[in-house]
C-alpha cells in the first residue's frame, strides 16, 4: 500500500473506504472506537449499558463524496446479508467510478469473490490482492473522522427513540461537505507519511511521544532563556558597579 502511494500521488483519492458501526440510543458507538494506548495499564474503565436499543449503520467515503448511510434491518449482519447489500446498493453506485476498494468487515469467501468479480485485483483487505492491516482506525477515515463527527452531531441532545436516531444519523452525514473530506484525506496522507518514516509505528503512541518531546523541549528552552536573562542582568549589574 505504501509503495503504491509513493508511485502514484493520486492513489489515495481513488480509494473507497467502507465499514459499519452500531449507534446506541444511549450515546454509545461500537466498541472498536475506544482505544487507550500506553506503556503500562492506565486502569481506565468505561461504563456500558446492556440491552440498549441500537442501529447498525453502513457508510462509505471517497475523497469527494459520501455513499450512504444504509441501515441494516438485522442486528447481526451475516455474509449473505452483506453480499446482498453490496450487490443491490453499493456496486450500482460505484462501478461507474471504478475506484479501488478498501474492504474491512466480513472476511467470507462469497463476499471476497464478489469483490474480485466487480473489482478484479483492485480491492484492499485481509486476504485481498492489496494488503491492508485489519482494524486500522488510525488510517481509516470512517474511524478517524466520520464516526466521531456523526456521534458529536447526533448526541448533542438526548435521543428519544430509534426513528429519531436514524433521522439524526442521516442528517449528520448529509452535512459532510467536500472541504471536510479534502481535509480528511490530507490527514490520512500525513498519517501514511508518518508510517513510512517510522516503519509502521503506532500513530497514537508516536504523536503522544512527539508531543511529550516538544513539551520537554519548550520547557528546556524556557529554562535556558530564563538563565540567560538572569546572567545578562547579573553581568549588566557588575558592569554598572565597576563604573
N, C-alpha and C positions, 0 to 999 in steps of 0.2 A: 504493500500500500504506500509506504513512504517513498519507495523508488518511483512509483507511478506519479506521485505528486511532484517529485523532483523533475521528472521527464516532461510533465505537462502541467503548467501552472494553472490551467483551467480545469484540471481533472476534478477537483473538489466541487466545482459548480455543476458537474454533470451527475452528481450522486443524489439519489432519492433515499432519504432515511425514513424508515417507518417502524413503529412499535406500538404497544398498547399499555394502558395503565388503568388501575382501579381508582375511582374517586368516590369517597365515602361522604355521606351526608354530614357526618361528624367533623369533617375537615381534614381527614387523613387521606394522603395519596400513597400508592403502593409502596411497600417496604423497601424496594430497591433504591429509592431516592434518599434514604437516610444512611449516611456512612460517616463514621468517626475514625480518622486515621491518627495513629500515634505510635511512638516507640514503646510505650507501655500502656497498660489498661487505664482508660480515663475514668472507669467506674461510673459511666453515664447510663441512664436508662430512659425509656420512652413509654409513656402510658398508651395502652391500646384499648379500644372499645370492641368487645366481641359481639358478633352478630349484627353489626351496624349495616344499614341499607347502603348499597353501593352500585355503581355502574362501571362497566368495562368499556373503555373508550380506545378506539384505534385512530391514529392520525399519521400523516406523512408530511415531510418537509423537503422542499428543494430550495435553492438559494433565491428563487424569485416567486415561489408560490407555496400555498398550503393545500393539501388534499385531505378532506375530512372536515369534521370528525365523523366517525361511524361508531354507533353504539351496538354492541353485541347483545342479543336477547338472552343468550346463555351466560351464566356466570363463569362456567368452566369452558374455555374455548378449546375444542379438540382440533386435531389436524384436519379433519373433514370440514369442520366449520370454518377454519381459517382458509382452506383452499377455496371453499365456496365464496368467501369474501373477496379473495384475490381475483378470482375469475369473473365475478359479477360486478365488482365495484372498482377494484384497483387497475387491473390490466386494461380495461377500455379507456381509462383516463390517461395512462402513462405510456402506452405503446407508441403513440404518435411522437412523444417526446424523446423516446429512445435513451433513457438515462441509464447510468449504472444503478445498481440496486444495493442498498445496504440492508441486509436482512438479519434481524436479531432473533425473534421468537420462533418456536415450533420447528424443531430440527427433525422433521419427519420426511420420509422418503417421497411421499406423494407431493408435498409442498416443494421440496427441492427439485423434483422432476419438473413440476410446473414452471418454476422459475427458470430452469435451464432451457425449457422449451420456448418460453417467451423472450428470455434474455440470455441466449447461449454464450457462455463464457464471460458474462458481464454482471453477474450478481456476486455480492460480497457477504460472507458469513461463515459460520462454522461448517466445515465440510464443503464449502463452495470453491469455485475456481480462483477467487481472490480472498486471501485470508484476512480475517478481522478478529481481534481479541474479543471473546464473548463478554457481555456485560461490561461495556466500557463507557460509563456515563460521562466521564470527563472529556471524551472526544465525540460524543453523540449529541447533536443539537436538540433532540427531543428531551433528553435528560438535563443537559446543562443550560437550556433556555426555555423551551416551550412548556414543559411540565410545571416548572416553578412559576413561570409567568401566569399561566392559566390558573394555577392554585391561588396566587395572590389576588387575582381579579374575582374568582368565583367565591372565595371565602371572606370577602371584605365584611359581609354581614352574614348572619346565620342562615343556613339553607333550610327551607321549610319542608320540602318533600322531594321525591325523586324527579318529578317533572320539572320543578324549578332548578334542580341541579343540572339536568341535561340542557335546559334553556340557557343557563349561565355559562356552561361549557361552550356551547355553540357561539354565544355572543362574545365570549372572551377570545376564542380562536379567530372570530371574524375581525377583531381589532388588530391582528398581526399584519403589519404593512411591510412593503418591500424594504424600507430602510432598516427595520428591525432585523429582517432576515439577512440583509447585507452585512450588518454589524456582527451578527451571529457567525456567519461564515468567515469573517475576518478573524474572529476569536478562535474558531476551530483551526484555521490555518496557523495562527500563532501557537496554538497548543501542539500541533504537529511539529512545528519548528522546535519546540522545547523537547519533544520526544526524540527528535533527531539529534539534538545537541547533547542530551543526557543519556542517550542509548536506552530509551524506554523507561525513564524514571516515573514514579508515581507523581502525577501533576500536583495533587493537593499537598503532598509532603514537600515537593520541590518548591512550590510557591510559598509554603509556610517557612521553609528553611531560608529562602531568599528574603522574605520579609524580616525574619529574625536577624539575618546578617545585616540588612540595611539599617534596621533599628539600632543594632550594636555599633555599626559604622558611624551613624549620625551621632550617637551618644559619645563615641570616642572623639569624633570631630569637634563636638561642642566642648568637651573637656579640654581638648588641645587649644581651642580658641580662648577658653577661659584662662588657661595657664599662660598663654601668650599675652593676653591683655594684662594680667597681673604682673608679668615680667616687664612689660613696657612701662607700667605705672611705677614699679619699683625703680627701674632704670632712669626714668624721667625725674623721679624724686631725688635720686642720688646725684644726677647732673645738677639739679636745682640747688642742692645742698653745697656742692662744690663752688657754684657761682656765688 
